[in-house]
Amino acid sequence: MNDIKTLVVLSGGIDSTVLTYDYINAGRDVYAISFDYGQRHNKELECAAITCEKLGIPQKIVDITEIKDIMYSSALTGNGTVPEGHYEDASMKSTVVANRNSILINLAMAYAITQDINRVAYAAHGGDHAIYPDCRPEFVLALKALAAKVHYTPIYIEAPYLMWRKEDIVKRGIELKVPFIDTWSCYKGDKLHCGKCGTCVERLEAFKLNNIKDPVKYAKK
Amino acid sequence: MNDIKTLVVLSGGIDSTVLTYDYINAGRDVYAISFDYGQRHNKELECAAITCEKLGIPQKIVDITEIKDIMYSSALTGNGTVPEGHYEDASMKSTVVANRNSILINLAMAYAITQDINRVAYAAHGGDHAIYPDCRPEFVLALKALAAKVHYTPIYIEAPYLMWRKEDIVKRGIELKVPFIDTWSCYKGDKLHCGKCGTCVERLEAFKLNNIKDPVKYAKK
């Protein structure tokens, strides 16, 4: 698998950042694609750019803010209040952006086709199953089948963390010496991680389960 | 199937316009979605708007010009020369926009989800198989399978003309009394249809095979 051109969907969060380091570690020829879809937490995008610079990989940033109005006016892009609490709570459904992953992966496939890359990787994982329909294994399987048919030759979708929990990804990041300070998770766009929203709670849990301290700073409670 | 809410992907070309009339004829509760992806032939979009107005159906226009740069810089959106000749010629491959149909249908699905619509219809048909990978039956089957998994409840993709030829669609349009004057096909964005590009050639053939005259005006040869 070494040297194989692979386009990684890199948001700048923990999952996709660890995935990028993992593929670099495996000797892949890595390219990154990041999306600006009008999310409040654009610190994610800044983190993605830092990771690409550090690893010396080309990054394509795609502005999809124009299409955000056809997705849910969810807490992530609208003016609604970002819910606090655990990810798996019902209130977190307001953070679902309709069909987001399928749209992003399909855009990534289009870019891959133009760059003569036939592998697209993303960091879907088990912890998101409960609330995001497009992170479930059956969705990823259907996406893989579609990817085999969208072009004259197949595009291969890789989602190696699909059955992992968040803490497994953090563990892998520790092994790979990923600088977690270069990742952003908080859904609120403040200067520091809030420590209260679903993704902050999940992040804190994952570090705690690995018995290490998260290097990012959190707002005082 | 009557009264069932259905979102039709309406470009303003013959195929999707006939499809829209077909669904109205069947008593469906039709909604239309049209995409502006920076194509030269934006007369298509004007035609789509006219059809929606005449039929009294709501139309959503989505501006996706920002994402066109990640697709091929093809003849349809770039500054390349629009090839002339028959659709099935190799030169027509330059009119392929990478992964276009999958992106558009996935965006349509996102809009459908926000509008509580669970059926998305588009007018893929047999005549396009030769050059567009994402018009082939196996692609549509894979897309249907994906659509069943993108949301909490399935989205149904309908492509009733999939095995039809262009002339079959024109025949159906004649039966439904579709005003073909409200459709646009030419890939060149001139005032009149050029009569020479792949889609004009295909259009002229389809009318000829039905022994009727195309009501749109063509540029003098």
Interface residues (C-beta under 8 A of the other chain):
Chain A: K60 V62 D63 I64 T65 E66 I67 I70 M71 Y72 S73 V97 A98 N99 R100 S102 I103 N106 L107 M109 A110 Y111 I113 T114 P133 D134 R136 E138 F139 A142 L143 A145 L146 A148 K149 V150 H151 Y152
Chain B: K60 V62 D63 I64 T65 E66 I67 I70 M71 Y72 S73 V97 A98 N99 R100 S102 I103 N106 L107 M109 A110 Y111 I113 T114 P133 D134 R136 E138 F139 A142 L143 A145 L146 A148 K149 V150 H151 Y152
